[in-house]
C-alpha cells in the first residue's frame, strides 16, 4: 500500500492535540524488557533471467511487483528451511 505525497502532507499538518491516541497502550517496563532489536534486511540489486510470461504477470500486479517477487522467493526459502 502506498500513500500519496498530498496525503502525507495533510497528515503532517494535523496538530498533535487533534490525534486520538486513547486506544494505544502505554509502553511500560514490561514491554521494553521483552523488546527485540530487529535490523532491516538490506536488498541487493541483481540481474536475473525469468520467463517473459512470469515477468509480465508480476508487472500486471502493479507498482511494487519487484517486492512481490522478493516476497514469493522469501516464502519459498522459508518453506525450504523446515
DRENVO-150225 format. One record per residue: residue number from 1; chain; x, z, y of N, C-alpha, C, O in turn. Coordinates in steps of 0.05 Angstrom, whole numbers, plus 5000, padded with zeros to 4 digits. Each point is the difference from the previous one (the first is absolute). Example, Ala and Ser with C-alpha at 12.3 -4.5 7.8 and 13.67 -1.06 7.14 Angstrom:
2
site num 1	cadena A	n.c1 5264	n.c3 5156	n.c2 4886	ca.c1 4982	ca.c3 5000	ca.c2 5024	c.c1 5018	c.c3 5000	c.c2 5024	o.c1 5021	o.c3 5013	o.c2 5000
site num 2	cadena A	n.c1 4972	n.c3 4973	n.c2 5021	ca.c1 5016	ca.c3 5001	ca.c2 5024	c.c1 4985	c.c3 5014	c.c2 5022	o.c1 5010	o.c3 5004	o.c2 5022
// end
This chain:
82
site num 1	cadena A	n.c1 5017	n.c3 5000	n.c2 4976	ca.c1 4983	ca.c3 5000	ca.c2 5024	c.c1 5018	c.c3 5000	c.c2 5025	o.c1 5019	o.c3 5016	o.c2 5002
site num 2	cadena A	n.c1 4975	n.c3 4967	n.c2 5016	ca.c1 5015	ca.c3 4999	ca.c2 5025	c.c1 4982	c.c3 5007	c.c2 5023	o.c1 4975	o.c3 4999	o.c2 4998
site num 3	cadena A	n.c1 5037	n.c3 5009	n.c2 5024	ca.c1 4985	ca.c3 5008	ca.c2 5024	c.c1 5010	c.c3 4983	c.c2 5024	o.c1 5024	o.c3 4996	o.c2 5002
site num 4	cadena A	n.c1 4958	n.c3 4995	n.c2 5014	ca.c1 5008	ca.c3 4983	ca.c2 5022	c.c1 5014	c.c3 5016	c.c2 5022	o.c1 4997	o.c3 5024	o.c2 5002
site num 5	cadena A	n.c1 5019	n.c3 4962	n.c2 5013	ca.c1 5015	ca.c3 5012	ca.c2 5023	c.c1 4980	c.c3 5012	c.c2 5019	o.c1 5005	o.c3 5022	o.c2 5012
site num 6	cadena A	n.c1 4972	n.c3 4964	n.c2 4992	ca.c1 4980	ca.c3 5010	ca.c2 5019	c.c1 4989	c.c3 5027	c.c2 4991	o.c1 4998	o.c3 5019	o.c2 5016
site num 7	cadena A	n.c1 4996	n.c3 4983	n.c2 4958	ca.c1 4989	ca.c3 5026	ca.c2 4989	c.c1 5021	c.c3 5022	c.c2 5002	o.c1 4994	o.c3 5023	o.c2 5006
site num 8	cadena A	n.c1 5031	n.c3 4970	n.c2 4988	ca.c1 5022	ca.c3 5020	ca.c2 5002	c.c1 5002	c.c3 5010	c.c2 5029	o.c1 5004	o.c3 5024	o.c2 5004
site num 9	cadena A	n.c1 4993	n.c3 4959	n.c2 5015	ca.c1 5001	ca.c3 5008	ca.c2 5028	c.c1 4977	c.c3 5018	c.c2 5007	o.c1 5003	o.c3 5019	o.c2 5014
site num 10	cadena A	n.c1 4973	n.c3 4974	n.c2 4975	ca.c1 4976	ca.c3 5017	ca.c2 5005	c.c1 5005	c.c3 5028	c.c2 4989	o.c1 4994	o.c3 5020	o.c2 5013
site num 11	cadena A	n.c1 5016	n.c3 4981	n.c2 4963	ca.c1 5005	ca.c3 5026	ca.c2 4987	c.c1 5021	c.c3 5016	c.c2 5015	o.c1 4998	o.c3 5025	o.c2 5003
site num 12	cadena A	n.c1 5022	n.c3 4961	n.c2 5007	ca.c1 5022	ca.c3 5014	ca.c2 5015	c.c1 4989	c.c3 5013	c.c2 5025	o.c1 5011	o.c3 5020	o.c2 5009
site num 13	cadena A	n.c1 4968	n.c3 4968	n.c2 5002	ca.c1 4989	ca.c3 5010	ca.c2 5026	c.c1 4979	c.c3 5021	c.c2 4997	o.c1 4989	o.c3 5009	o.c2 5020
site num 14	cadena A	n.c1 5004	n.c3 4999	n.c2 4956	ca.c1 4980	ca.c3 5022	ca.c2 4996	c.c1 5014	c.c3 5026	c.c2 5007	o.c1 5021	o.c3 5006	o.c2 4989
site num 15	cadena A	n.c1 4967	n.c3 5010	n.c2 5028	ca.c1 5012	ca.c3 5026	ca.c2 5007	c.c1 5000	c.c3 5018	c.c2 4976	o.c1 4981	o.c3 4999	o.c2 4983
site num 16	cadena A	n.c1 5039	n.c3 5018	n.c2 5014	ca.c1 5002	ca.c3 5017	ca.c2 4976	c.c1 4976	c.c3 5018	c.c2 4997	o.c1 4991	o.c3 5006	o.c2 4978
site num 17	cadena A	n.c1 4998	n.c3 5004	n.c2 5044	ca.c1 4977	ca.c3 5018	ca.c2 4998	c.c1 4975	c.c3 4986	c.c2 4990	o.c1 4981	o.c3 5014	o.c2 4993
site num 18	cadena A	n.c1 5019	n.c3 4960	n.c2 5007	ca.c1 4977	ca.c3 4985	ca.c2 4990	c.c1 5001	c.c3 4994	c.c2 4970	o.c1 4982	o.c3 4989	o.c2 4989
site num 19	cadena A	n.c1 5040	n.c3 5018	n.c2 4999	ca.c1 5004	ca.c3 4995	ca.c2 4971	c.c1 4991	c.c3 5024	c.c2 4984	o.c1 5009	o.c3 5023	o.c2 5005
site num 20	cadena A	n.c1 4972	n.c3 4973	n.c2 4977	ca.c1 4989	ca.c3 5021	ca.c2 4983	c.c1 5018	c.c3 5005	c.c2 4976	o.c1 5002	o.c3 4983	o.c2 4983
site num 21	cadena A	n.c1 5012	n.c3 5039	n.c2 5017	ca.c1 5018	ca.c3 5007	ca.c2 4978	c.c1 4989	c.c3 5023	c.c2 4983	o.c1 5014	o.c3 5012	o.c2 4984
site num 22	cadena A	n.c1 4960	n.c3 4994	n.c2 5019	ca.c1 4988	ca.c3 5023	ca.c2 4987	c.c1 5000	c.c3 4998	c.c2 4969	o.c1 4999	o.c3 5020	o.c2 4986
site num 23	cadena A	n.c1 5002	n.c3 4956	n.c2 5004	ca.c1 5000	ca.c3 4997	ca.c2 4970	c.c1 5028	c.c3 4998	c.c2 4988	o.c1 5002	o.c3 4995	o.c2 4976
site num 24	cadena A	n.c1 5018	n.c3 5009	n.c2 5040	ca.c1 5028	ca.c3 4999	ca.c2 4991	c.c1 5009	c.c3 5029	c.c2 4995	o.c1 5001	o.c3 5016	o.c2 5019
site num 25	cadena A	n.c1 5007	n.c3 4991	n.c2 4956	ca.c1 5009	ca.c3 5027	ca.c2 4995	c.c1 5026	c.c3 5006	c.c2 5013	o.c1 5017	o.c3 4982	o.c2 5004
site num 26	cadena A	n.c1 4988	n.c3 5044	n.c2 5002	ca.c1 5025	ca.c3 5008	ca.c2 5012	c.c1 5022	c.c3 4998	c.c2 4978	o.c1 4994	o.c3 5005	o.c2 4977
site num 27	cadena A	n.c1 5030	n.c3 4987	n.c2 5031	ca.c1 5022	ca.c3 4998	ca.c2 4981	c.c1 5015	c.c3 5027	c.c2 5001	o.c1 5016	o.c3 5005	o.c2 5017
site num 28	cadena A	n.c1 4977	n.c3 5012	n.c2 4964	ca.c1 5012	ca.c3 5027	ca.c2 4999	c.c1 5026	c.c3 5000	c.c2 4984	o.c1 5009	o.c3 4979	o.c2 4991
site num 29	cadena A	n.c1 5003	n.c3 5045	n.c2 5006	ca.c1 5025	ca.c3 5002	ca.c2 4985	c.c1 4998	c.c3 4991	c.c2 4971	o.c1 5019	o.c3 4989	o.c2 4989
site num 30	cadena A	n.c1 4957	n.c3 5015	n.c2 4999	ca.c1 4996	ca.c3 4991	ca.c2 4972	c.c1 5003	c.c3 4970	c.c2 4998	o.c1 5013	o.c3 4989	o.c2 4982
site num 31	cadena A	n.c1 4976	n.c3 4996	n.c2 5038	ca.c1 5003	ca.c3 4971	ca.c2 5000	c.c1 5029	c.c3 4992	c.c2 5001	o.c1 5009	o.c3 4983	o.c2 4984
site num 32	cadena A	n.c1 5006	n.c3 5029	n.c2 5035	ca.c1 5027	ca.c3 4992	ca.c2 5004	c.c1 5018	c.c3 5009	c.c2 4977	o.c1 5021	o.c3 4987	o.c2 4995
site num 33	cadena A	n.c1 4972	n.c3 5034	n.c2 4990	ca.c1 5016	ca.c3 5008	ca.c2 4978	c.c1 4999	c.c3 4980	c.c2 4977	o.c1 5018	o.c3 4998	o.c2 4983
site num 34	cadena A	n.c1 4960	n.c3 4987	n.c2 5016	ca.c1 4996	ca.c3 4980	ca.c2 4978	c.c1 5006	c.c3 4971	c.c2 5010	o.c1 5000	o.c3 4982	o.c2 4983
site num 35	cadena A	n.c1 5005	n.c3 5015	n.c2 5042	ca.c1 5005	ca.c3 4973	ca.c2 5011	c.c1 5026	c.c3 4988	c.c2 4989	o.c1 5020	o.c3 5014	o.c2 4996
site num 36	cadena A	n.c1 4980	n.c3 4960	n.c2 5000	ca.c1 5023	ca.c3 4986	ca.c2 4990	c.c1 5007	c.c3 4977	c.c2 5020	o.c1 4982	o.c3 4987	o.c2 5010
site num 37	cadena A	n.c1 5044	n.c3 5009	n.c2 4994	ca.c1 5009	ca.c3 4978	ca.c2 5017	c.c1 4997	c.c3 4974	c.c2 4984	o.c1 5011	o.c3 4998	o.c2 4978
site num 38	cadena A	n.c1 4976	n.c3 4983	n.c2 5033	ca.c1 4997	ca.c3 4974	ca.c2 4986	c.c1 5014	c.c3 4979	c.c2 5018	o.c1 4991	o.c3 4994	o.c2 5022
site num 39	cadena A	n.c1 5031	n.c3 4996	n.c2 4967	ca.c1 5015	ca.c3 4980	ca.c2 5015	c.c1 4987	c.c3 4973	c.c2 4995	o.c1 4994	o.c3 4993	o.c2 4977
site num 40	cadena A	n.c1 5004	n.c3 4990	n.c2 5044	ca.c1 4988	ca.c3 4974	ca.c2 4996	c.c1 5018	c.c3 4982	c.c2 4983	o.c1 5025	o.c3 5002	o.c2 5002
site num 41	cadena A	n.c1 4963	n.c3 4981	n.c2 4983	ca.c1 5015	ca.c3 4981	ca.c2 4984	c.c1 5006	c.c3 4976	c.c2 5017	o.c1 4982	o.c3 4988	o.c2 5012
site num 42	cadena A	n.c1 5043	n.c3 5005	n.c2 4991	ca.c1 5007	ca.c3 4977	ca.c2 5016	c.c1 4995	c.c3 4974	c.c2 4984	o.c1 5003	o.c3 5000	o.c2 4975
site num 43	cadena A	n.c1 4990	n.c3 4979	n.c2 5039	ca.c1 4995	ca.c3 4975	ca.c2 4987	c.c1 5024	c.c3 4981	c.c2 5005	o.c1 5014	o.c3 5003	o.c2 5021
site num 44	cadena A	n.c1 4991	n.c3 4980	n.c2 4961	ca.c1 5022	ca.c3 4981	ca.c2 5002	c.c1 4989	c.c3 4972	c.c2 5000	o.c1 4984	o.c3 4993	o.c2 4983
site num 45	cadena A	n.c1 5025	n.c3 4991	n.c2 5036	ca.c1 4991	ca.c3 4972	ca.c2 5001	c.c1 5015	c.c3 4984	c.c2 4978	o.c1 5024	o.c3 5002	o.c2 4998
site num 46	cadena A	n.c1 4961	n.c3 4983	n.c2 4987	ca.c1 5011	ca.c3 4984	ca.c2 4979	c.c1 4988	c.c3 4972	c.c2 5000	o.c1 4980	o.c3 4995	o.c2 5014
site num 47	cadena A	n.c1 5032	n.c3 4987	n.c2 4971	ca.c1 4988	ca.c3 4974	ca.c2 4995	c.c1 4991	c.c3 5000	c.c2 4971	o.c1 5016	o.c3 5006	o.c2 4982
site num 48	cadena A	n.c1 4959	n.c3 4986	n.c2 5013	ca.c1 4990	ca.c3 5001	ca.c2 4973	c.c1 4984	c.c3 4974	c.c2 4995	o.c1 4986	o.c3 4990	o.c2 5018
site num 49	cadena A	n.c1 5015	n.c3 5000	n.c2 4958	ca.c1 4984	ca.c3 4976	ca.c2 4993	c.c1 4976	c.c3 5009	c.c2 4984	o.c1 5002	o.c3 5013	o.c2 4979
site num 50	cadena A	n.c1 4975	n.c3 4979	n.c2 5031	ca.c1 4974	ca.c3 5006	ca.c2 4986	c.c1 4985	c.c3 4974	c.c2 4998	o.c1 5004	o.c3 4981	o.c2 5016
site num 51	cadena A	n.c1 4978	n.c3 5018	n.c2 4965	ca.c1 4983	ca.c3 4976	ca.c2 4997	c.c1 4983	c.c3 4997	c.c2 5025	o.c1 4991	o.c3 5019	o.c2 5012
site num 52	cadena A	n.c1 5005	n.c3 4956	n.c2 4996	ca.c1 4986	ca.c3 4994	ca.c2 5025	c.c1 4972	c.c3 5011	c.c2 5000	o.c1 4990	o.c3 5010	o.c2 5020
site num 53	cadena A	n.c1 4996	n.c3 4988	n.c2 4957	ca.c1 4972	ca.c3 5010	ca.c2 4999	c.c1 4999	c.c3 5031	c.c2 5003	o.c1 4981	o.c3 5010	o.c2 5011
site num 54	cadena A	n.c1 5040	n.c3 5003	n.c2 4979	ca.c1 5001	ca.c3 5029	ca.c2 5002	c.c1 5004	c.c3 5008	c.c2 5030	o.c1 4986	o.c3 5017	o.c2 5010
site num 55	cadena A	n.c1 5033	n.c3 4969	n.c2 5003	ca.c1 5005	ca.c3 5006	ca.c2 5028	c.c1 4975	c.c3 4993	c.c2 5017	o.c1 4993	o.c3 5015	o.c2 5018
site num 56	cadena A	n.c1 4994	n.c3 4963	n.c2 4975	ca.c1 4976	ca.c3 4992	ca.c2 5015	c.c1 4978	c.c3 5021	c.c2 4998	o.c1 4987	o.c3 5006	o.c2 5019
site num 57	cadena A	n.c1 5010	n.c3 5006	n.c2 4957	ca.c1 4980	ca.c3 5020	ca.c2 4996	c.c1 5006	c.c3 5025	c.c2 5017	o.c1 4983	o.c3 5010	o.c2 5014
site num 58	cadena A	n.c1 5042	n.c3 4999	n.c2 4985	ca.c1 5007	ca.c3 5023	ca.c2 5016	c.c1 4997	c.c3 4995	c.c2 5030	o.c1 4989	o.c3 5017	o.c2 5015
site num 59	cadena A	n.c1 5019	n.c3 4959	n.c2 4994	ca.c1 4996	ca.c3 4993	ca.c2 5028	c.c1 4971	c.c3 4999	c.c2 5008	o.c1 4992	o.c3 5007	o.c2 5022
site num 60	cadena A	n.c1 4991	n.c3 4985	n.c2 4959	ca.c1 4971	ca.c3 4998	ca.c2 5006	c.c1 4988	c.c3 5028	c.c2 5004	o.c1 4977	o.c3 5002	o.c2 5010
site num 61	cadena A	n.c1 5037	n.c3 5019	n.c2 4982	ca.c1 4990	ca.c3 5027	ca.c2 5004	c.c1 5003	c.c3 5009	c.c2 5028	o.c1 4989	o.c3 5021	o.c2 5008
site num 62	cadena A	n.c1 5025	n.c3 4964	n.c2 5008	ca.c1 5003	ca.c3 5006	ca.c2 5029	c.c1 5025	c.c3 5014	c.c2 5007	o.c1 5019	o.c3 5001	o.c2 4985
site num 63	cadena A	n.c1 4981	n.c3 5009	n.c2 5039	ca.c1 5024	ca.c3 5014	ca.c2 5011	c.c1 5008	c.c3 5022	c.c2 4982	o.c1 4983	o.c3 5015	o.c2 4990
site num 64	cadena A	n.c1 5043	n.c3 4988	n.c2 5006	ca.c1 5010	ca.c3 5021	ca.c2 4983	c.c1 5004	c.c3 4991	c.c2 4971	o.c1 5003	o.c3 5016	o.c2 4982
site num 65	cadena A	n.c1 4996	n.c3 4958	n.c2 5013	ca.c1 5002	ca.c3 4990	ca.c2 4973	c.c1 5026	c.c3 5008	c.c2 4986	o.c1 5001	o.c3 5004	o.c2 4976
site num 66	cadena A	n.c1 5021	n.c3 4997	n.c2 5040	ca.c1 5025	ca.c3 5008	ca.c2 4988	c.c1 5000	c.c3 5029	c.c2 4992	o.c1 5011	o.c3 5007	o.c2 4979
site num 67	cadena A	n.c1 4976	n.c3 5010	n.c2 5036	ca.c1 4998	ca.c3 5028	ca.c2 4992	c.c1 4982	c.c3 5002	c.c2 4975	o.c1 5005	o.c3 5017	o.c2 4983
site num 68	cadena A	n.c1 4975	n.c3 4967	n.c2 5015	ca.c1 4983	ca.c3 4999	ca.c2 4976	c.c1 5017	c.c3 4992	c.c2 4976	o.c1 4997	o.c3 5012	o.c2 4979
site num 69	cadena A	n.c1 5019	n.c3 4968	n.c2 5024	ca.c1 5018	ca.c3 4991	ca.c2 4978	c.c1 5018	c.c3 5023	c.c2 4992	o.c1 5005	o.c3 5005	o.c2 4976
site num 70	cadena A	n.c1 5006	n.c3 5010	n.c2 5044	ca.c1 5017	ca.c3 5022	ca.c2 4994	c.c1 4985	c.c3 5022	c.c2 4985	o.c1 5010	o.c3 5012	o.c2 4981
site num 71	cadena A	n.c1 4965	n.c3 4993	n.c2 5027	ca.c1 4983	ca.c3 5020	ca.c2 4986	c.c1 4995	c.c3 4993	c.c2 4971	o.c1 5001	o.c3 5017	o.c2 4983
site num 72	cadena A	n.c1 4994	n.c3 4957	n.c2 5012	ca.c1 4996	ca.c3 4991	ca.c2 4973	c.c1 5025	c.c3 5004	c.c2 4983	o.c1 4999	o.c3 5009	o.c2 4978
site num 73	cadena A	n.c1 5024	n.c3 4984	n.c2 5033	ca.c1 5026	ca.c3 5004	ca.c2 4986	c.c1 5005	c.c3 5029	c.c2 4996	o.c1 5010	o.c3 5008	o.c2 4978
site num 74	cadena A	n.c1 4984	n.c3 5009	n.c2 5042	ca.c1 5005	ca.c3 5029	ca.c2 4997	c.c1 4982	c.c3 5011	c.c2 4978	o.c1 5009	o.c3 5016	o.c2 4984
site num 75	cadena A	n.c1 4966	n.c3 4975	n.c2 5014	ca.c1 4982	ca.c3 5009	ca.c2 4979	c.c1 5011	c.c3 4993	c.c2 4973	o.c1 5000	o.c3 5016	o.c2 4981
site num 76	cadena A	n.c1 5010	n.c3 4960	n.c2 5016	ca.c1 5012	ca.c3 4991	ca.c2 4975	c.c1 5024	c.c3 5018	c.c2 4993	o.c1 5002	o.c3 5009	o.c2 4977
site num 77	cadena A	n.c1 5015	n.c3 4996	n.c2 5042	ca.c1 5024	ca.c3 5017	ca.c2 4995	c.c1 4991	c.c3 5028	c.c2 4991	o.c1 5011	o.c3 5010	o.c2 4980
site num 78	cadena A	n.c1 4970	n.c3 5002	n.c2 5034	ca.c1 4991	ca.c3 5026	ca.c2 4993	c.c1 4988	c.c3 5001	c.c2 4972	o.c1 5005	o.c3 5020	o.c2 4985
site num 79	cadena A	n.c1 4981	n.c3 4960	n.c2 5007	ca.c1 4988	ca.c3 4999	ca.c2 4973	c.c1 5021	c.c3 4996	c.c2 4978	o.c1 4997	o.c3 5008	o.c2 4977
site num 80	cadena A	n.c1 5025	n.c3 4979	n.c2 5030	ca.c1 5022	ca.c3 4996	ca.c2 4981	c.c1 5016	c.c3 5026	c.c2 4995	o.c1 5013	o.c3 5002	o.c2 4980
site num 81	cadena A	n.c1 4986	n.c3 5017	n.c2 5039	ca.c1 5015	ca.c3 5024	ca.c2 4998	c.c1 4988	c.c3 5019	c.c2 4978	o.c1 5014	o.c3 5017	o.c2 4990
site num 82	cadena A	n.c1 4960	n.c3 4980	n.c2 5005	ca.c1 4987	ca.c3 5018	ca.c2 4981	c.c1 5009	c.c3 4997	c.c2 4971	o.c1 4990	o.c3 5013	o.c2 4982
// end
